[in-house]
C-alpha cells in the first residue's frame, strides 16, 4: 500500500518517481470526479494534468494538517470549479459578442449528450438528464452532491475536502437533491412519478 505522506514528502523534494506513484494511486478516482464537473473527457484529462502539476509545484507547502487524499481532492475540486467559472464567463462573452455581429456564435462549451462512462447502460438516460440538471446548482451544492452521491465519498471526507462540517455537507446534499428534483420535474413532468433522478444511481 502506498504511503501517501511519504510520497508527498518525496514529491516536495522534487521526486518525479513519487509523483508518478501518487498519480497512479489517485488518477482514476480524481479523473472521474473531474469528469462529473467538466462533462467532457478531453477537458477532464487536461484538468487532471493540471491537478498533478499543481501537486508537484505546491507539495513543499503541504503542512500535513489533512490527509493526502483530502488535499488532492481539494485541489481537484478547486480546479474544476475554476474551469466552470471560466466556461460560464466565455459563454457570457459569446452572448455579448453576438449582439454586435450578424454571425451566430457557435456554442461549443456544452456537452449535452455526455454520459459518465461509469454509468450502467440502463441508467444512461437518467444520468444524462441528471448531469445536465446539475448546472443549476450553486457551487457548494454541486460539489457536495458530486462527491457524496456520484463519487461515493463518505460525508466526513467530503466535509474535510470542502472545509465544512459534516452536518453542513448533509444539508448541502439535501438542498441539491431538492433543487435537482425541481429542475427535472420542471423539464420532464412525465417522469415525476416513475423516476427518482436525485437518488444515488450513478
GROMACS elastic network, one bead per residue, 0.5 to 0.9 nm:
[ bonds ]
;  ai    aj funct       b0    kb
    1     4     6  0.88790   500
    2     5     6  0.88198   500
    2     6     6  0.85355   500
    2     7     6  0.76987   500
    2    21     6  0.79531   500
    2    22     6  0.80969   500
    2    25     6  0.76066   500
    3     6     6  0.54090   500
    3     7     6  0.60998   500
    3     8     6  0.87655   500
    4     8     6  0.62099   500
    4     9     6  0.86039   500
    4    22     6  0.72476   500
    4    25     6  0.89392   500
    4    67     6  0.82287   500
    4    68     6  0.60247   500
    4    69     6  0.79621   500
    5     8     6  0.51122   500
    5     9     6  0.61783   500
    5    10     6  0.86644   500
    5    64     6  0.76331   500
    5    67     6  0.77675   500
    5    68     6  0.63298   500
    6    10     6  0.62243   500
    6    11     6  0.85842   500
    6    18     6  0.87419   500
    7    10     6  0.51501   500
    7    11     6  0.61785   500
    7    12     6  0.86216   500
    7    15     6  0.87368   500
    7    18     6  0.53690   500
    7    19     6  0.73832   500
    7    21     6  0.75816   500
    7    22     6  0.68116   500
    8    12     6  0.60985   500
    8    13     6  0.86425   500
    8    18     6  0.73464   500
    8    19     6  0.78196   500
    8    22     6  0.79614   500
    8    55     6  0.86459   500
    8    56     6  0.86679   500
    8    59     6  0.63218   500
    8    60     6  0.83944   500
    8    62     6  0.81942   500
    8    68     6  0.75009   500
    9    12     6  0.51016   500
    9    13     6  0.65788   500
    9    15     6  0.89305   500
    9    18     6  0.87735   500
    9    59     6  0.74357   500
    9    60     6  0.76601   500
    9    62     6  0.87580   500
   10    14     6  0.65850   500
   10    15     6  0.54731   500
   10    16     6  0.85454   500
   10    17     6  0.86335   500
   10    18     6  0.60749   500
   10    19     6  0.82204   500
   10    59     6  0.88965   500
   11    16     6  0.66791   500
   11    17     6  0.80922   500
   11    18     6  0.56492   500
   11    19     6  0.58239   500
   11    55     6  0.83289   500
   11    56     6  0.62036   500
   11    57     6  0.87747   500
   11    59     6  0.63221   500
   11    60     6  0.78120   500
   12    15     6  0.72355   500
   12    55     6  0.89792   500
   12    56     6  0.70497   500
   12    57     6  0.79485   500
   12    58     6  0.76116   500
   12    61     6  0.80115   500
   12    62     6  0.84016   500
   13    59     6  0.84888   500
   13    60     6  0.73862   500
   14    17     6  0.89542   500
   14    18     6  0.85453   500
   14    19     6  0.86209   500
   14    56     6  0.75687   500
   14    57     6  0.88210   500
   14    59     6  0.89610   500
   14    60     6  0.89623   500
   15    18     6  0.53555   500
   15    19     6  0.64997   500
   15    20     6  0.88620   500
   15    56     6  0.87406   500
   16    20     6  0.61890   500
   16    21     6  0.86108   500
   16    56     6  0.82897   500
   17    20     6  0.51209   500
   17    21     6  0.63147   500
   17    22     6  0.87570   500
   18    22     6  0.61989   500
   18    23     6  0.84815   500
   19    22     6  0.51114   500
   19    23     6  0.60277   500
   19    24     6  0.86047   500
   19    52     6  0.77940   500
   19    55     6  0.83159   500
   19    56     6  0.68693   500
   20    24     6  0.61440   500
   20    25     6  0.85194   500
   21    24     6  0.52024   500
   21    25     6  0.61853   500
   21    26     6  0.87833   500
   22    26     6  0.61585   500
   22    27     6  0.79286   500
   22    52     6  0.88133   500
   23    26     6  0.53731   500
   23    27     6  0.51209   500
   23    28     6  0.85917   500
   23    52     6  0.71392   500
   24    27     6  0.56497   500
   24    28     6  0.76835   500
   25    28     6  0.78057   500
   25    29     6  0.86313   500
   26    29     6  0.56892   500
   26    30     6  0.60171   500
   26    31     6  0.84150   500
   26    69     6  0.79355   500
   26    72     6  0.81850   500
   27    30     6  0.51466   500
   27    31     6  0.57648   500
   27    32     6  0.85183   500
   27    48     6  0.73873   500
   27    52     6  0.88702   500
   28    31     6  0.51545   500
   28    32     6  0.63392   500
   28    33     6  0.87937   500
   29    32     6  0.52678   500
   29    33     6  0.64269   500
   29    34     6  0.87979   500
   29   151     6  0.79813   500
   30    33     6  0.50554   500
   30    34     6  0.61934   500
   30    35     6  0.85085   500
   30    48     6  0.72062   500
   30    51     6  0.89898   500
   30    72     6  0.81754   500
   30    73     6  0.68733   500
   30    76     6  0.69148   500
   31    34     6  0.50642   500
   31    35     6  0.60024   500
   31    36     6  0.86789   500
   31    41     6  0.88355   500
   31    44     6  0.63695   500
   31    45     6  0.69972   500
   31    47     6  0.82784   500
   31    48     6  0.60867   500
   31    76     6  0.88133   500
   32    36     6  0.63633   500
   32    37     6  0.89782   500
   32    44     6  0.81924   500
   32   116     6  0.82208   500
   32   117     6  0.87597   500
   32   118     6  0.82970   500
   32   151     6  0.75493   500
   33    36     6  0.52687   500
   33    37     6  0.68917   500
   33    38     6  0.89323   500
   33    44     6  0.86804   500
   33    73     6  0.85909   500
   33    76     6  0.79480   500
   33    77     6  0.80171   500
   33    80     6  0.88220   500
   33   146     6  0.72925   500
   33   147     6  0.72507   500
   33   150     6  0.81913   500
   33   151     6  0.65772   500
   34    37     6  0.52677   500
   34    38     6  0.60506   500
   34    39     6  0.80902   500
   34    41     6  0.89106   500
   34    43     6  0.85390   500
   34    44     6  0.53668   500
   34    45     6  0.82934   500
   34    47     6  0.71139   500
   34    48     6  0.73076   500
   34    76     6  0.69380   500
   34    77     6  0.74218   500
   34    79     6  0.85459   500
   34    80     6  0.61452   500
   35    38     6  0.50343   500
   35    39     6  0.51633   500
   35    40     6  0.62793   500
   35    41     6  0.63505   500
   35    43     6  0.79481   500
   35    44     6  0.51904   500
   35    45     6  0.83577   500
   35    80     6  0.89336   500
   35   116     6  0.72822   500
   36    39     6  0.56021   500
   36    40     6  0.84952   500
   36    44     6  0.86554   500
   36   116     6  0.70867   500
   36   131     6  0.74012   500
   36   146     6  0.68907   500
   36   150     6  0.79410   500
   36   151     6  0.87942   500
   37    40     6  0.84590   500
   37    44     6  0.81915   500
   37    77     6  0.86901   500
   37    80     6  0.62334   500
   37    81     6  0.77554   500
   37    83     6  0.87534   500
   37    84     6  0.76167   500
   37   131     6  0.85824   500
   37   134     6  0.89458   500
   37   142     6  0.85669   500
   37   143     6  0.86301   500
   37   146     6  0.80959   500
   38    41     6  0.75915   500
   38    42     6  0.88668   500
   38    43     6  0.62523   500
   38    44     6  0.59326   500
   38    47     6  0.88278   500
   38    80     6  0.70496   500
   38    83     6  0.77645   500
   38    84     6  0.73374   500
   38   111     6  0.86838   500
   39    43     6  0.79870   500
   39    44     6  0.76369   500
   39   110     6  0.81966   500
   39   111     6  0.62653   500
   39   112     6  0.83746   500
   39   114     6  0.60279   500
   39   115     6  0.75235   500
   39   116     6  0.73464   500
   39   131     6  0.78358   500
   39   132     6  0.88439   500
   40    43     6  0.54642   500
   40    44     6  0.61404   500
   40    45     6  0.86868   500
   40   110     6  0.86133   500
   40   111     6  0.64912   500
   40   114     6  0.68700   500
   40   115     6  0.89753   500
   40   116     6  0.89292   500
   41    45     6  0.60662   500
   41    46     6  0.86375   500
   42    45     6  0.51802   500
   42    46     6  0.63757   500
   42    47     6  0.86750   500
   43    46     6  0.51259   500
   43    47     6  0.61298   500
   43    48     6  0.85535   500
   43    83     6  0.89198   500
   44    48     6  0.60404   500
   44    49     6  0.86830   500
   44    80     6  0.84720   500
   45    48     6  0.50129   500
   45    49     6  0.63837   500
   45    50     6  0.86643   500
   46    49     6  0.52227   500
   46    50     6  0.62670   500
   46    51     6  0.86971   500
   47    51     6  0.60943   500
   47    52     6  0.87969   500
   47    76     6  0.78031   500
   47    79     6  0.68014   500
   47    80     6  0.71246   500
   47    83     6  0.82307   500
   48    51     6  0.50423   500
   48    52     6  0.65130   500
   48    53     6  0.86654   500
   48    76     6  0.75237   500
   48    79     6  0.88635   500
   49    52     6  0.53881   500
   49    53     6  0.61561   500
   49    54     6  0.85750   500
   50    53     6  0.50606   500
   50    54     6  0.60959   500
   50    55     6  0.85599   500
   50    76     6  0.87129   500
   50    79     6  0.78265   500
   51    54     6  0.51681   500
   51    55     6  0.62283   500
   51    56     6  0.87689   500
   51    72     6  0.78268   500
   51    75     6  0.63590   500
   51    76     6  0.57804   500
   51    79     6  0.69864   500
   52    56     6  0.61045   500
   52    57     6  0.84937   500
   52    72     6  0.84472   500
   52    75     6  0.89321   500
   52    76     6  0.88857   500
   53    56     6  0.51255   500
   53    57     6  0.61998   500
   53    58     6  0.85757   500
   54    57     6  0.50494   500
   54    58     6  0.58881   500
   54    59     6  0.80993   500
   54    75     6  0.78665   500
   55    58     6  0.53004   500
   55    59     6  0.55287   500
   55    71     6  0.89987   500
   55    72     6  0.74150   500
   55    75     6  0.79055   500
   56    59     6  0.55940   500
   56    60     6  0.83440   500
   57    60     6  0.74599   500
   57    61     6  0.88648   500
   58    61     6  0.55399   500
   58    62     6  0.69065   500
   59    62     6  0.52094   500
   59    63     6  0.88198   500
   60    63     6  0.82980   500
   62    65     6  0.79793   500
   62    68     6  0.89768   500
   62    71     6  0.84381   500
   63    66     6  0.79110   500
   64    67     6  0.66161   500
   64    68     6  0.74329   500
   64    71     6  0.89060   500
   66    69     6  0.82243   500
   66    70     6  0.63715   500
   66    71     6  0.67267   500
   66   160     6  0.78384   500
   66   161     6  0.89213   500
   67    70     6  0.52315   500
   67    71     6  0.64162   500
   67    72     6  0.87245   500
   68    71     6  0.51336   500
   68    72     6  0.61375   500
   68    73     6  0.86309   500
   69    72     6  0.50669   500
   69    73     6  0.61047   500
   69    74     6  0.84188   500
   69   161     6  0.87611   500
   70    73     6  0.52520   500
   70    74     6  0.60310   500
   70    75     6  0.86792   500
   70   157     6  0.70185   500
   70   158     6  0.80912   500
   70   160     6  0.66089   500
   70   161     6  0.52074   500
   70   162     6  0.89706   500
   71    74     6  0.50305   500
   71    75     6  0.62924   500
   71    76     6  0.86497   500
   71   160     6  0.89726   500
   71   161     6  0.69667   500
   72    75     6  0.52705   500
   72    76     6  0.62792   500
   72    77     6  0.87619   500
   72   161     6  0.87875   500
   73    77     6  0.60490   500
   73    78     6  0.84984   500
   73   161     6  0.65218   500
   74    77     6  0.52041   500
   74    78     6  0.61791   500
   74    79     6  0.85849   500
   74   160     6  0.87523   500
   74   161     6  0.52053   500
   74   162     6  0.69681   500
   75    78     6  0.51934   500
   75    79     6  0.61568   500
   75    80     6  0.86114   500
   75   161     6  0.89898   500
   76    79     6  0.51330   500
   76    80     6  0.61358   500
   76    81     6  0.86349   500
   77    80     6  0.50324   500
   77    81     6  0.60994   500
   77    82     6  0.85216   500
   77   143     6  0.74078   500
   77   161     6  0.85631   500
   77   162     6  0.87313   500
   78    81     6  0.51735   500
   78    82     6  0.61045   500
   78    83     6  0.85129   500
   79    82     6  0.51457   500
   79    83     6  0.61477   500
   79    84     6  0.87636   500
   80    83     6  0.50043   500
   80    84     6  0.63261   500
   80    85     6  0.87261   500
   81    84     6  0.50745   500
   81    85     6  0.62023   500
   81    86     6  0.86365   500
   81   139     6  0.73044   500
   81   143     6  0.87721   500
   82    85     6  0.51014   500
   82    86     6  0.62101   500
   82    87     6  0.85526   500
   83    86     6  0.52302   500
   83    87     6  0.61353   500
   83    88     6  0.86297   500
   84    88     6  0.60838   500
   84    89     6  0.85106   500
   85    88     6  0.51308   500
   85    89     6  0.61636   500
   85    90     6  0.86862   500
   86    90     6  0.61888   500
   86    91     6  0.86505   500
   87    90     6  0.51009   500
   87    91     6  0.63075   500
   87    92     6  0.87525   500
   87   109     6  0.68482   500
   88    91     6  0.50824   500
   88    92     6  0.63232   500
   88    93     6  0.86459   500
   88   109     6  0.86661   500
   89    92     6  0.51430   500
   89    93     6  0.61746   500
   89    94     6  0.85804   500
   90    94     6  0.60441   500
   90    95     6  0.86267   500
   90   109     6  0.84937   500
   91    95     6  0.62517   500
   91    96     6  0.85789   500
   91   107     6  0.79771   500
   91   109     6  0.75313   500
   92    95     6  0.51262   500
   92    96     6  0.61499   500
   92    97     6  0.85510   500
   93    97     6  0.60312   500
   93    98     6  0.85788   500
   94    97     6  0.50493   500
   94    98     6  0.61686   500
   94    99     6  0.89159   500
   94   105     6  0.63398   500
   94   106     6  0.83954   500
   94   107     6  0.83721   500
   95    98     6  0.51644   500
   95    99     6  0.67662   500
   95   105     6  0.73918   500
   96    99     6  0.55414   500
   96   100     6  0.75042   500
   97   100     6  0.56312   500
   97   101     6  0.66510   500
   97   105     6  0.79145   500
   98   101     6  0.51413   500
   98   102     6  0.71578   500
   98   103     6  0.70246   500
   98   104     6  0.62538   500
   98   105     6  0.60080   500
   99   102     6  0.79766   500
  101   104     6  0.75508   500
  101   105     6  0.87968   500
  103   106     6  0.89519   500
  107   110     6  0.70998   500
  108   111     6  0.79510   500
  110   113     6  0.87604   500
  110   114     6  0.89878   500
  111   114     6  0.53462   500
  111   115     6  0.89933   500
  111   132     6  0.87119   500
  112   115     6  0.86254   500
  112   128     6  0.77315   500
  112   129     6  0.87716   500
  112   131     6  0.88328   500
  112   132     6  0.67000   500
  113   128     6  0.68356   500
  113   132     6  0.88685   500
  114   117     6  0.89192   500
  114   128     6  0.65071   500
  114   131     6  0.84340   500
  114   132     6  0.87778   500
  115   118     6  0.84736   500
  115   119     6  0.73573   500
  115   124     6  0.64217   500
  115   125     6  0.81075   500
  115   127     6  0.67114   500
  115   128     6  0.52675   500
  115   131     6  0.79248   500
  116   119     6  0.56954   500
  116   124     6  0.80104   500
  116   127     6  0.75305   500
  116   128     6  0.76928   500
  116   131     6  0.84605   500
  116   202     6  0.80814   500
  117   120     6  0.81512   500
  117   124     6  0.89858   500
  118   202     6  0.71504   500
  119   122     6  0.83250   500
  119   123     6  0.63902   500
  119   124     6  0.60249   500
  119   127     6  0.71328   500
  119   201     6  0.80304   500
  119   202     6  0.52888   500
  120   123     6  0.53862   500
  120   124     6  0.63532   500
  120   201     6  0.87684   500
  120   202     6  0.74872   500
  121   124     6  0.54000   500
  121   125     6  0.84940   500
  122   125     6  0.75612   500
  122   126     6  0.85602   500
  123   126     6  0.54183   500
  123   127     6  0.59606   500
  123   128     6  0.85908   500
  123   201     6  0.73311   500
  123   202     6  0.75376   500
  124   127     6  0.50238   500
  124   128     6  0.60628   500
  124   129     6  0.86607   500
  124   202     6  0.86188   500
  125   128     6  0.52565   500
  125   129     6  0.64356   500
  125   130     6  0.86852   500
  126   129     6  0.52256   500
  126   130     6  0.61451   500
  126   131     6  0.86907   500
  126   195     6  0.83457   500
  126   196     6  0.89783   500
  126   197     6  0.64020   500
  126   201     6  0.85872   500
  127   131     6  0.60556   500
  127   132     6  0.84959   500
  127   197     6  0.77147   500
  127   201     6  0.75756   500
  127   202     6  0.64621   500
  128   131     6  0.52463   500
  128   132     6  0.62154   500
  128   133     6  0.85824   500
  129   132     6  0.51912   500
  129   133     6  0.60890   500
  129   134     6  0.86993   500
  129   184     6  0.76152   500
  129   197     6  0.81346   500
  130   133     6  0.50150   500
  130   134     6  0.62543   500
  130   180     6  0.74618   500
  130   184     6  0.76230   500
  130   197     6  0.63920   500
  130   198     6  0.73055   500
  131   134     6  0.52068   500
  131   135     6  0.74206   500
  132   135     6  0.59008   500
  132   136     6  0.84456   500
  133   136     6  0.60702   500
  133   137     6  0.79228   500
  133   179     6  0.89725   500
  133   180     6  0.62139   500
  133   181     6  0.89388   500
  133   183     6  0.64208   500
  133   184     6  0.67319   500
  134   137     6  0.54473   500
  134   138     6  0.88472   500
  134   142     6  0.66539   500
  134   176     6  0.84269   500
  134   179     6  0.88211   500
  134   180     6  0.66953   500
  134   183     6  0.88720   500
  135   138     6  0.82166   500
  135   142     6  0.81665   500
  136   142     6  0.86898   500
  136   179     6  0.79551   500
  136   180     6  0.78699   500
  136   183     6  0.79223   500
  137   140     6  0.80533   500
  137   141     6  0.60029   500
  137   142     6  0.54881   500
  137   176     6  0.66119   500
  137   179     6  0.71596   500
  137   180     6  0.76801   500
  138   141     6  0.54600   500
  138   142     6  0.60838   500
  138   143     6  0.86576   500
  138   176     6  0.83996   500
  139   142     6  0.50976   500
  139   143     6  0.61089   500
  139   144     6  0.85925   500
  140   143     6  0.51788   500
  140   144     6  0.61081   500
  140   145     6  0.84685   500
  140   162     6  0.81916   500
  140   169     6  0.86902   500
  140   172     6  0.70143   500
  141   144     6  0.51940   500
  141   145     6  0.59948   500
  141   146     6  0.84765   500
  141   169     6  0.83159   500
  141   171     6  0.88490   500
  141   172     6  0.50490   500
  141   173     6  0.61732   500
  141   174     6  0.86610   500
  141   175     6  0.70638   500
  141   176     6  0.52574   500
  141   177     6  0.88481   500
  142   145     6  0.51666   500
  142   146     6  0.60062   500
  142   147     6  0.84993   500
  142   172     6  0.84383   500
  142   173     6  0.82304   500
  142   176     6  0.68450   500
  143   146     6  0.51898   500
  143   147     6  0.60121   500
  143   148     6  0.83994   500
  143   158     6  0.87332   500
  143   162     6  0.82153   500
  143   172     6  0.89242   500
  143   173     6  0.88835   500
  144   147     6  0.54157   500
  144   148     6  0.60237   500
  144   149     6  0.79732   500
  144   155     6  0.84876   500
  144   158     6  0.68927   500
  144   159     6  0.83472   500
  144   162     6  0.80870   500
  144   169     6  0.60927   500
  144   170     6  0.80839   500
  144   172     6  0.62804   500
  144   173     6  0.57453   500
  144   176     6  0.81432   500
  145   148     6  0.54148   500
  145   149     6  0.53129   500
  145   150     6  0.69729   500
  145   151     6  0.87610   500
  145   169     6  0.87829   500
  145   172     6  0.75865   500
  145   173     6  0.52835   500
  145   174     6  0.85938   500
  145   176     6  0.65159   500
  145   177     6  0.78213   500
  146   149     6  0.55653   500
  146   151     6  0.61192   500
  146   152     6  0.81836   500
  147   150     6  0.59690   500
  147   152     6  0.61700   500
  147   153     6  0.56885   500
  147   154     6  0.83507   500
  147   155     6  0.84911   500
  147   158     6  0.65184   500
  148   151     6  0.57886   500
  148   154     6  0.64027   500
  148   155     6  0.64237   500
  148   158     6  0.70408   500
  148   173     6  0.79159   500
  148   200     6  0.87530   500
  149   152     6  0.53959   500
  149   153     6  0.77546   500
  149   173     6  0.82745   500
  149   198     6  0.88012   500
  149   199     6  0.76378   500
  149   200     6  0.52158   500
  149   201     6  0.80128   500
  149   202     6  0.76772   500
  150   153     6  0.83487   500
  150   200     6  0.66803   500
  150   201     6  0.77138   500
  150   202     6  0.55897   500
  151   202     6  0.83513   500
  152   155     6  0.88219   500
  152   200     6  0.86043   500
  153   156     6  0.83566   500
  153   157     6  0.65519   500
  153   158     6  0.64955   500
  154   157     6  0.53354   500
  154   158     6  0.63415   500
  154   159     6  0.86503   500
  155   158     6  0.50123   500
  155   159     6  0.60175   500
  155   160     6  0.86359   500
  155   166     6  0.60403   500
  155   167     6  0.86850   500
  155   169     6  0.67207   500
  155   170     6  0.71781   500
  156   160     6  0.62672   500
  156   161     6  0.86602   500
  156   165     6  0.77796   500
  156   166     6  0.54075   500
  156   169     6  0.82992   500
  157   160     6  0.50816   500
  157   161     6  0.62463   500
  157   162     6  0.86575   500
  157   166     6  0.85192   500
  158   162     6  0.60802   500
  158   163     6  0.82989   500
  158   164     6  0.81415   500
  158   166     6  0.78258   500
  158   169     6  0.72891   500
  159   162     6  0.51833   500
  159   163     6  0.57252   500
  159   165     6  0.54478   500
  159   166     6  0.51951   500
  159   167     6  0.84415   500
  159   168     6  0.77741   500
  159   169     6  0.59914   500
  160   163     6  0.50326   500
  160   164     6  0.64281   500
  160   165     6  0.76622   500
  160   166     6  0.82567   500
  161   164     6  0.78122   500
  162   165     6  0.85654   500
  162   169     6  0.83963   500
  164   167     6  0.81565   500
  164   168     6  0.61339   500
  164   169     6  0.66383   500
  165   168     6  0.51017   500
  165   169     6  0.64345   500
  165   170     6  0.87400   500
  166   169     6  0.51137   500
  166   170     6  0.62586   500
  166   171     6  0.86766   500
  167   170     6  0.50505   500
  167   171     6  0.62234   500
  167   172     6  0.86352   500
  168   171     6  0.50377   500
  168   172     6  0.61239   500
  168   173     6  0.86404   500
  169   173     6  0.61805   500
  169   174     6  0.86428   500
  170   173     6  0.52074   500
  170   174     6  0.63357   500
  170   175     6  0.87513   500
  171   174     6  0.51579   500
  171   175     6  0.62146   500
  171   176     6  0.85191   500
  172   175     6  0.51526   500
  172   176     6  0.60120   500
  172   177     6  0.85932   500
  173   177     6  0.61440   500
  173   178     6  0.85845   500
  174   177     6  0.51375   500
  174   178     6  0.62268   500
  174   179     6  0.86703   500
  175   178     6  0.50211   500
  175   179     6  0.61137   500
  175   180     6  0.84818   500
  176   179     6  0.51347   500
  176   180     6  0.60151   500
  176   181     6  0.84409   500
  176   198     6  0.85400   500
  177   180     6  0.50682   500
  177   181     6  0.59772   500
  177   182     6  0.85760   500
  177   197     6  0.87641   500
  177   198     6  0.53988   500
  177   199     6  0.78304   500
  178   181     6  0.51118   500
  178   182     6  0.62737   500
  178   183     6  0.86523   500
  178   198     6  0.79976   500
  179   182     6  0.51613   500
  179   183     6  0.61507   500
  179   184     6  0.85951   500
  180   183     6  0.50201   500
  180   184     6  0.60133   500
  180   185     6  0.84192   500
  180   197     6  0.79072   500
  180   198     6  0.64273   500
  181   184     6  0.52129   500
  181   185     6  0.60034   500
  181   186     6  0.84068   500
  181   192     6  0.85354   500
  181   196     6  0.78520   500
  181   197     6  0.69448   500
  181   198     6  0.62260   500
  182   185     6  0.51934   500
  182   186     6  0.59916   500
  182   187     6  0.87003   500
  183   186     6  0.51528   500
  183   187     6  0.63959   500
  183   188     6  0.84025   500
  184   187     6  0.52997   500
  184   188     6  0.56203   500
  184   189     6  0.74328   500
  184   191     6  0.81828   500
  184   192     6  0.79594   500
  184   197     6  0.75920   500
  184   198     6  0.89602   500
  185   190     6  0.77248   500
  185   191     6  0.69838   500
  185   192     6  0.56474   500
  186   189     6  0.58438   500
  187   190     6  0.89723   500
  188   191     6  0.56296   500
  188   192     6  0.71508   500
  189   192     6  0.53378   500
  189   193     6  0.84922   500
  190   193     6  0.73095   500
  190   194     6  0.79872   500
  191   194     6  0.54393   500
  191   195     6  0.55985   500
  191   196     6  0.82135   500
  191   197     6  0.89042   500
  192   195     6  0.60262   500
  192   196     6  0.72986   500
  192   197     6  0.88684   500
  193   196     6  0.76789   500
  195   198     6  0.89242   500
  196   199     6  0.60356   500
  197   200     6  0.82355   500
  197   201     6  0.77123   500
  198   201     6  0.78805   500
  199   202     6  0.85598   500
